[in-house]
């Protein structure tokens, strides 16, 4: 029912990340690419498919490498989108969702702070008219380390029967001081008498390592159009 958009800032994964080597290789990339064209190894594909990621490293450890090199340190901070003072050496990334919003031509933007209060869980979070266009808006922060391959699954039920399930990729995000704002793609509600009524849904966010950062249970309603 919802598709992920592309309004995001991205950063590479921290698993086995060698920022120093990446920095120094920038000057050699052009020459290396020419050499690779003449030295293609048929076994290269086999080596790639058997690649095993290195150990998970904290961003603090990455930045502290060659700490005496001021220009390299600043380059790392720019690449990672954070400052060394914001990091505590924690290995596991953390994603905090601050709010979920909905934008529709039927009404002004509605934002709901997260987590949802106990008394709101069984109430209707929003109401849309049949055949109306809408978009969901997520506001979240990433802490401690890079989160790789953040994705969502949204499952919808009506009268106890599953009527829809959608999956989407948000992307890879580095820690930064300001929250990320991510807009999902525009969707259109179904029309007709059978489409009207109250729905329940579960929105779940996981990363490439199957860490779950949020499971949001909510209800919404589709009402008769104009």
ABEGO torsion letter per residue (X at the ends): XBBBBABBBBBBBABGBBAAAAAAAAAAAAAAAAAAAAABBAAAAAAAAABBBBBBBBAAAAAABGAABAAAAAAAAAAAGBBAAABAGBABBBBBBABBBBBBAABBBBBBBOBBBAAAAABBABBBBBGBBBBBBBBBBBBGBBBBGBBBBBBBBBGGBBABBBBBBAEBBBBBABBBBBBBBBBBBBBEAAABEBBBBBBBBBBAAGBBABBBBBBBBBBBBX
